[in-house]
Amino acid sequence: MKFLILASSSGGLADAVLLISLIAVGVLLGAATLVSGILRLIILINYWTANRRRCAGGCTGASAAQTILALYGLENVQVKKAGFFAALLYGNHYNPNRKTVYLTSRVFHGNNVTAVALGAEKAELARADLMDGKAVRSRWRLQKVAIFGPVLFVPIALIGLIVDAVMGFTGIPFLIGAGVALAFFLCCFVLSALTIPVESRASKKAIEALSHTDLLTEEERGAAAKVLKTYVIAYVTDFIVALLEIIRLILRILASATSRKGK
C-alpha cells in the first residue's frame, strides 16, 4: 500500500516499474514459499512411509554410515549420536572440523529405510570432504550464519527503530537494517547454491554405495532413493526462495531511496 501511494503521487515511470516489480516478485515469492511448504510436507510423508519399513537386513542408520565409511577406508571418521542442541540446530549432519557424522537418535538407532538412507548420505559427505572438501567446508561455515543470522538481526532491527525515532524517522536505519537483511539472505543464497550440488552428489553416491552392500534390498534402495531425491528438490526450492528474497529486498531499498529523493 505504501508503494502504491508513492507511485500515484510521483507519477514517475521508475516508481511504477518498481511497484510492478515488487508485486510480481511478491507473488512469485509467495508461490515459491507455498511450493517449498508442500515439498516439506511431501518429505514428511515420504519420511514417515519409509520410516515404517523395517530393513530386511536389520541394519540401523549408524551401522549404515559405518559400513559406507569402511567401504572407502575412512576409519578416522567417527559416527556419533547428535546431542540435543546439535540435533535441533543441524539435524543429521557431517562436521568437517571434527571429521564426525552426527545422527539424530531416531536415525542413529533406527532400523528402517529412512535411517539407512540418511546415514549413508551423511557418510558420503565425509568422502566428499576427503576428495575435495572446499564446498563441504564452505557450506558448513555458511550454515552457522544461516542459523544464527536471524537471532542477530532482531537486536539490530530494534536498535535501528530507536535510532530512527531519535533522528525523526529519516529512513536511514531502515536502509541499514535492509542492508543487514540483504547480507543474511545472500549468505542463505550462497548456502543453498552450495547445498544443492553437494547433497545431490552425496545422495546419488549413497545409493550407488548401498548397491555394493547387503544393507538394503533392491526394493528398499528404491524407497531410499525416493526419500533422498525429495530432500534435494526441497533444497532447490529453498534456493529459489532465497533468490526472490534478495530481489525483493533490493527493490525495497531502491523504492525507499526513490521516495526520499522525491521529497
N, C-alpha and C positions, 0 to 999 in steps of 0.2 A: 504494500500500500504506500509506503514511504517513497519508493522509487516511481510509482505511478504518478504521485503528486509532483515529484521532481521533473518527470518527463513532460507533463502537461504544462507546468509553469514556465519552463525554459523553452520548450518547443524545439529544442535542438535535435538535429538528426543523430548526433552522437549519443544523447541521452536516450532517445528512442531505441537505438540499436542495443545499448546496454540493458535497457528494460526487457526487450525481447529476448536477448541472450540469457539474462538471469532467469526469466520464466522458463525458457527452453531447457536450460541446464537443471533448473529445479525439478522440472517434470522428469527428465532423464535420470536425475539422482534418485527421485522417489521410486521410479520404476526399477532401477538397479538395486536399490535397497530392498525393495519387495522381492525381487528375484533372489537376492542373497539370503533373505529370510526363509524363502521357500526351499532353497537348496540346503540351508541349515536343518530345516525340518526333515528333508529327504535323508540327510546324513544321519539324523537321529533314528529315522525309521530303518535305514539300512544297518545302522549300528545295532539297533535293538534286535532286528531279524537275525543278523549274523551272530549276535551275542547269544542267541538261543540255540545255535548249532554247536553242539559239543564235537570237538575234534576226535575223529576215529583213532588217531594215534596217541591221544591222551596228553599232548604237549600243552604248555602254557605260553603266555606272552614272553615270560622271562627265558624259558628254555629255547624258544624260537629265536630270540635275539642272540643268545649264547651260541646256538648252533650256526647261525649265519656268520657271526664273528669268527668262530672257529674255522668255518669254511674258507675264510680269507686269511687265516693265520693272525688274527688281531687279538691275541691273548692279553695284550696290555690294556685293552678297553674293557671296562667293567660294566655290569648290568646291575642297577640298584633300584629299589623301590623309592619313588619320589616322596619327599616329606610333604606335609600338609600344604605349606605355603608354596613350595615349588610346583606341586600338582595343581594348585589353584591358579597360579600365575602362568605357568608354561605348559601344563598338561604333560603328555608324553613327549619327551624331547631328548636331544643329544647335546651334551655340553662339551664343546670342543676344547675348552680350557682344562677341564678335569678328565677329558677322554672317558666319559661315562655316559651310558644310556640310562636315562631315568624313565621309569614306567609307573603310572598310577597303580594303586593297589589292585584295582579291578582288572587291569591289563596284566600286571605282573603275575598275579595268581590265576588269571582267567584261563579256563580250558575251553576256548571257543574260537571260531574263525576270526572274529574281530580282534581279539587279543593277539593271536598269532600273526595276523597281517600287520598290526601296528608295531609289534615287537620286531618283526623282520624289517619293516620300513625304517624304523629308527636305527637299527643296526646298520642299514645301508648308508645312513648319513655318516656314520663313523668311517665307513670305507671311502665315501666321497671326500671326507676330511683328510684321509691319508693320501688319496690320489691327487687332489687339488683342492685344498681347503679354503681358498680365498673366499669363495661365495658362501660357504658354510659358516665361516668365522665372521664375515661381514654381516650376514643375516643374524647371527647370534647377538652381535653388538647392537644392531638396529632394533632388535626385538625388545631389548630393555628400554629403549627410548619410546617405542610404541606403547609399552605397558605403563611406564611411569610418566610419560608426557602429559596425559590429561590431568594427573594429580598436581603437576607443577603449573599447569595452565590456569587452574582455579584461583590461586592466590594472585597470580599476575593480572587476571581479569578484574579481581576485586580492587587491587591497587590502582589499576587503570581507571575504574569508575570513580574512585575517591579523588584521584588527581584531576580527572575530567571535571568533576563538580567544583573543585577549588579554582580551576582555570576558567570556569564559565562555560563549560561544555563546548570546547573548541573542536572536538572530534579527533584531536591528535592521539589521545590514549586509545581510541578505537583502532586507529591505524596501527599503533604499536601492538595491541592485542591481536589484531588480524594478522600482523606480520609473524607473531609468535605461533599463532594457529597454523599459518601457512607453512612455517618451518616444520611443525609437527606433522602435518599432512604430507609434506614432501618426504619425510622420513618413512611414513606409512606407505607411501607410493613406491619408494625405492625398496622397502622391505617386501612389499607384495611382488615387485618385479624380480627380486632375488628368490623369493619363496617358490614361485611357480616352476621355474626350471629345476631348482634343487629338489623339491618334493616330487615333481613329475618323474625325474630320473630315478630317485630313490624308490618310488612306488613300482616303477617298471622293473628295476633291478631286483627288488624284493620278491616279486612274483617269479622272475627268472631263477633266482637263487632257491626259492622254495620248491621249484620243479626238480632241483637236483637233490632234494632231501625227501624223506618219507614223513615229514611233519604233517602234510595235508594231502588228501586225495585230490584227484583231478577236479572233481565237482566242488570240493571245498576251496581249491585255488581260484576257481571261477568266482565264487562268492567273495573271496578275499580281494580279488582284483576289482570287483564292483564297488566295494567299500572304499578302497584307496582312490579309485577314479573319481568318486563323488567328492572326496576331500579336495582333489586337485581342481575340479570345476568350481568349487566354492572359493578357492584361492583366486581364481580368475575373476570372479565377481567382486571380491574384495579389492582387487587391483582396479577394476573399473570404477567402483565407488570412490576410492581414494583419488583417482584422476579427476572425477567430476567434482569432488570436494575442493580440490586445488583450483580448478577453473572457476567455480562459484566464488571462492574467496578472492581470487584476482579480480573478478568482475565487481564484487562488492567494494574492494579497495578503489578501483577505478571510478565507480559511481560516487563514492564518498569524496574522492578528490575533485571530481567534476562539480559536485554540489557546492563545495567550498569556493571553487573558482567563480561560480555563478553568483555568489553573494556579494 
